[in-house]
Amino acid sequence: LEERERVRIVDYIGSGKIDQSKIEEALRDKGIQIRVDSFLDPGVVRQVTGIVRELYASEGYQFAEVKPEIKEVAGSNKTVHLTFHIDEGPKVRIRDIEFLGNEKVSDRSLAGKMKENKGKGFWLGWLTRGGTYKEDKFGEDAEKIIEHYRNEGYIAAQVGQPELKVLEDERDGSTRWVQLRVPVTEGRQYRIGEFTFEGNEIVKDDALRTLFKVKQGDTYSEKDIRKGLDKAREVYGAG
């Protein structure tokens, strides 16, 4: 048998943009911790490396690199100094957004639905800076785009994984400008055919139908259907 090495020192080198306390907080949120005097676990070291990378990506540093280094502590028996070397890289900012595969809805309309990831644009006559790319927030933007498509009748629309196309770096290396390329599958546009109700015994069809501002032949809009459902719930609640 041979006893495993124990961790004597843990530190993070190169974390200038993100405070070490924020790194430790992110690890606690994931239930990961490297305690001093605990046994060295390669699996935990890999987990910490991944979490630190994710943290930097969420702050706009998609090109950050994290490399763990293990050194024996001089003059001690089976103890190590664990260092995570961080190369933060440039902050990623979006210059413009291009959608791939959209034919029925314009790039401008789709980009307007994105709240977390925005490119350069004009607002009240002022040129706005490109927004920081927030990888962990893209899912929320994708849902906004899908919601917009469903309100236009494209109920099978999908948004794929975005791609970052590097355009240029600032001279000082602090910022990397990218084009955010978002693949979109629109599918068919649907219209309302038959519009019926099932299971209603207390409130009749004619009364329910007046709550929905849709009719046969209209383009399907999930927003309008939801509004009708909310009104129907109010009618049933009042009874």
Disulfide bonds with the S-S distance in Angstrom:
none
